[in-house]
Amino acid sequence: MGRVSQAQAEENRRRVVETASRLFKEQGGQISVADVMKAAGLTHGGFYKQFASKEALFDEATTHAFAASVGGTATEAASPGAEIDAYLSTEHRDDVAGGCPVAALAADIARGQGGPAAQHQYSEGVSEMAQRLATDQDDGLSRLCTMVGALVLARATKGEPVSEEILATARKALGRDD
């Protein structure tokens, strides 16, 4: 089998990062490199031609997750209220892989998954999201804490009536009465 072109190598790397970003959010940092590569439709052997380590992939996937999140949620939600409504919806609760990296990656980042680059990107993402949620009376951090906590709890209780109650209670606490 011949060598791939530089363009194909770049496309393969992009596909691995996008796939890893989705899988890390959905399944956590314990997912294997082999499983990431299989999901990307590539061989495990090709991983080390693109990345120095799984930590390096986690770092890059975290950066990608936040870039995709800002590109989606922030542009779709015209106001903090609309962002709160979208964030605390059953659709967002159920879309872990496509959802917010703040909620999905919190436990992995807290456990030291990835390196300093992932930790820094996560911190920057939290700050940027809080700024988007800020009002004249609030710097956005309390709103973000309420939203992320509610989303994590709603995901953990999915399928139980309390899951919907958590989302509704958080929306109400943030002034978004149903």
GUVO-892562 format. One record per residue (C-alpha): residue number from 1; x negated, y negated, z; chain. Coordinates in steps of 0.1 Angstrom, whole numbers. Layout:
BEGIN
{nr:NUM u:X v:Y w:Z kette:A}
...
END
This chain:
BEGIN
{nr:1 u:0 v:0 w:0 kette:A}
{nr:2 u:-15 v:-34 w:-10 kette:A}
{nr:3 u:-20 v:-65 w:10 kette:A}
{nr:4 u:9 v:-89 w:14 kette:A}
{nr:5 u:6 v:-124 w:0 kette:A}
{nr:6 u:1 v:-153 w:24 kette:A}
{nr:7 u:37 v:-164 w:17 kette:A}
{nr:8 u:50 v:-130 w:25 kette:A}
{nr:9 u:29 v:-129 w:57 kette:A}
{nr:10 u:44 v:-162 w:68 kette:A}
{nr:11 u:79 v:-150 w:60 kette:A}
{nr:12 u:72 v:-118 w:80 kette:A}
{nr:13 u:60 v:-139 w:110 kette:A}
{nr:14 u:90 v:-161 w:108 kette:A}
{nr:15 u:113 v:-130 w:108 kette:A}
{nr:16 u:95 v:-115 w:138 kette:A}
{nr:17 u:97 v:-148 w:158 kette:A}
{nr:18 u:134 v:-152 w:150 kette:A}
{nr:19 u:142 v:-116 w:159 kette:A}
{nr:20 u:121 v:-117 w:191 kette:A}
{nr:21 u:138 v:-149 w:201 kette:A}
{nr:22 u:172 v:-133 w:198 kette:A}
{nr:23 u:162 v:-100 w:214 kette:A}
{nr:24 u:143 v:-117 w:243 kette:A}
{nr:25 u:175 v:-137 w:251 kette:A}
{nr:26 u:197 v:-107 w:248 kette:A}
{nr:27 u:176 v:-80 w:264 kette:A}
{nr:28 u:149 v:-98 w:283 kette:A}
{nr:29 u:111 v:-97 w:281 kette:A}
{nr:30 u:109 v:-60 w:288 kette:A}
{nr:31 u:118 v:-51 w:252 kette:A}
{nr:32 u:89 v:-34 w:235 kette:A}
{nr:33 u:69 v:-48 w:206 kette:A}
{nr:34 u:79 v:-17 w:187 kette:A}
{nr:35 u:116 v:-25 w:192 kette:A}
{nr:36 u:111 v:-61 w:181 kette:A}
{nr:37 u:92 v:-50 w:149 kette:A}
{nr:38 u:118 v:-23 w:141 kette:A}
{nr:39 u:146 v:-49 w:145 kette:A}
{nr:40 u:127 v:-72 w:122 kette:A}
{nr:41 u:124 v:-44 w:96 kette:A}
{nr:42 u:86 v:-43 w:99 kette:A}
{nr:43 u:61 v:-17 w:112 kette:A}
{nr:44 u:46 v:-19 w:146 kette:A}
{nr:45 u:11 v:-19 w:131 kette:A}
{nr:46 u:17 v:-52 w:115 kette:A}
{nr:47 u:23 v:-69 w:148 kette:A}
{nr:48 u:-13 v:-74 w:157 kette:A}
{nr:49 u:-21 v:-90 w:123 kette:A}
{nr:50 u:3 v:-118 w:133 kette:A}
{nr:51 u:1 v:-121 w:171 kette:A}
{nr:52 u:-27 v:-117 w:196 kette:A}
{nr:53 u:-3 v:-102 w:222 kette:A}
{nr:54 u:32 v:-98 w:233 kette:A}
{nr:55 u:27 v:-128 w:255 kette:A}
{nr:56 u:18 v:-149 w:225 kette:A}
{nr:57 u:50 v:-137 w:207 kette:A}
{nr:58 u:71 v:-145 w:238 kette:A}
{nr:59 u:56 v:-180 w:239 kette:A}
{nr:60 u:64 v:-186 w:202 kette:A}
{nr:61 u:98 v:-170 w:205 kette:A}
{nr:62 u:106 v:-193 w:234 kette:A}
{nr:63 u:96 v:-223 w:214 kette:A}
{nr:64 u:118 v:-211 w:186 kette:A}
{nr:65 u:148 v:-205 w:209 kette:A}
{nr:66 u:147 v:-240 w:222 kette:A}
{nr:67 u:142 v:-255 w:188 kette:A}
{nr:68 u:172 v:-236 w:175 kette:A}
{nr:69 u:193 v:-245 w:205 kette:A}
{nr:70 u:186 v:-282 w:201 kette:A}
{nr:71 u:193 v:-280 w:164 kette:A}
{nr:72 u:227 v:-263 w:171 kette:A}
{nr:73 u:243 v:-273 w:203 kette:A}
{nr:74 u:231 v:-309 w:204 kette:A}
{nr:75 u:242 v:-317 w:169 kette:A}
{nr:76 u:275 v:-299 w:171 kette:A}
{nr:77 u:284 v:-315 w:204 kette:A}
{nr:78 u:290 v:-352 w:199 kette:A}
{nr:79 u:292 v:-360 w:236 kette:A}
{nr:80 u:282 v:-345 w:269 kette:A}
{nr:81 u:319 v:-335 w:275 kette:A}
{nr:82 u:320 v:-316 w:242 kette:A}
{nr:83 u:287 v:-299 w:250 kette:A}
{nr:84 u:301 v:-288 w:284 kette:A}
{nr:85 u:332 v:-274 w:268 kette:A}
{nr:86 u:312 v:-254 w:243 kette:A}
{nr:87 u:287 v:-242 w:269 kette:A}
{nr:88 u:314 v:-231 w:293 kette:A}
{nr:89 u:334 v:-212 w:267 kette:A}
{nr:90 u:340 v:-175 w:265 kette:A}
{nr:91 u:324 v:-176 w:230 kette:A}
{nr:92 u:291 v:-189 w:245 kette:A}
{nr:93 u:294 v:-165 w:274 kette:A}
{nr:94 u:297 v:-136 w:250 kette:A}
{nr:95 u:269 v:-147 w:226 kette:A}
{nr:96 u:238 v:-141 w:247 kette:A}
{nr:97 u:215 v:-136 w:217 kette:A}
{nr:98 u:227 v:-168 w:200 kette:A}
{nr:99 u:233 v:-188 w:231 kette:A}
{nr:100 u:214 v:-211 w:254 kette:A}
{nr:101 u:178 v:-201 w:262 kette:A}
{nr:102 u:179 v:-219 w:296 kette:A}
{nr:103 u:204 v:-193 w:309 kette:A}
{nr:104 u:191 v:-163 w:289 kette:A}
{nr:105 u:154 v:-167 w:297 kette:A}
{nr:106 u:155 v:-181 w:332 kette:A}
{nr:107 u:147 v:-148 w:350 kette:A}
{nr:108 u:120 v:-138 w:326 kette:A}
{nr:109 u:103 v:-172 w:329 kette:A}
{nr:110 u:106 v:-171 w:367 kette:A}
{nr:111 u:89 v:-136 w:367 kette:A}
{nr:112 u:60 v:-150 w:346 kette:A}
{nr:113 u:69 v:-135 w:313 kette:A}
{nr:114 u:49 v:-152 w:286 kette:A}
{nr:115 u:22 v:-177 w:294 kette:A}
{nr:116 u:18 v:-213 w:303 kette:A}
{nr:117 u:32 v:-223 w:268 kette:A}
{nr:118 u:65 v:-205 w:275 kette:A}
{nr:119 u:67 v:-220 w:310 kette:A}
{nr:120 u:60 v:-255 w:296 kette:A}
{nr:121 u:85 v:-251 w:267 kette:A}
{nr:122 u:112 v:-239 w:291 kette:A}
{nr:123 u:106 v:-269 w:314 kette:A}
{nr:124 u:107 v:-293 w:285 kette:A}
{nr:125 u:139 v:-276 w:272 kette:A}
{nr:126 u:156 v:-280 w:307 kette:A}
{nr:127 u:146 v:-317 w:308 kette:A}
{nr:128 u:159 v:-324 w:273 kette:A}
{nr:129 u:192 v:-306 w:280 kette:A}
{nr:130 u:196 v:-326 w:313 kette:A}
{nr:131 u:190 v:-358 w:294 kette:A}
{nr:132 u:217 v:-350 w:269 kette:A}
{nr:133 u:241 v:-344 w:297 kette:A}
{nr:134 u:232 v:-375 w:316 kette:A}
{nr:135 u:258 v:-401 w:324 kette:A}
{nr:136 u:256 v:-435 w:341 kette:A}
{nr:137 u:263 v:-418 w:375 kette:A}
{nr:138 u:242 v:-386 w:370 kette:A}
{nr:139 u:208 v:-378 w:355 kette:A}
{nr:140 u:222 v:-346 w:340 kette:A}
{nr:141 u:204 v:-321 w:363 kette:A}
{nr:142 u:234 v:-314 w:385 kette:A}
{nr:143 u:256 v:-309 w:355 kette:A}
{nr:144 u:230 v:-286 w:339 kette:A}
{nr:145 u:226 v:-266 w:372 kette:A}
{nr:146 u:264 v:-261 w:374 kette:A}
{nr:147 u:266 v:-251 w:337 kette:A}
{nr:148 u:237 v:-227 w:337 kette:A}
{nr:149 u:247 v:-211 w:371 kette:A}
{nr:150 u:283 v:-207 w:359 kette:A}
{nr:151 u:272 v:-192 w:326 kette:A}
{nr:152 u:249 v:-167 w:343 kette:A}
{nr:153 u:276 v:-156 w:368 kette:A}
{nr:154 u:302 v:-154 w:340 kette:A}
{nr:155 u:280 v:-132 w:319 kette:A}
{nr:156 u:272 v:-110 w:349 kette:A}
{nr:157 u:310 v:-105 w:356 kette:A}
{nr:158 u:321 v:-103 w:320 kette:A}
{nr:159 u:352 v:-81 w:317 kette:A}
{nr:160 u:364 v:-90 w:351 kette:A}
{nr:161 u:390 v:-117 w:358 kette:A}
{nr:162 u:365 v:-136 w:379 kette:A}
{nr:163 u:344 v:-143 w:348 kette:A}
{nr:164 u:371 v:-165 w:333 kette:A}
{nr:165 u:377 v:-181 w:367 kette:A}
{nr:166 u:340 v:-190 w:370 kette:A}
{nr:167 u:340 v:-208 w:336 kette:A}
{nr:168 u:373 v:-226 w:344 kette:A}
{nr:169 u:361 v:-237 w:378 kette:A}
{nr:170 u:328 v:-250 w:365 kette:A}
{nr:171 u:346 v:-270 w:337 kette:A}
{nr:172 u:369 v:-285 w:364 kette:A}
{nr:173 u:340 v:-293 w:387 kette:A}
{nr:174 u:324 v:-312 w:357 kette:A}
{nr:175 u:356 v:-331 w:350 kette:A}
{nr:176 u:367 v:-310 w:320 kette:A}
{nr:177 u:401 v:-298 w:332 kette:A}
{nr:178 u:418 v:-273 w:310 kette:A}
END
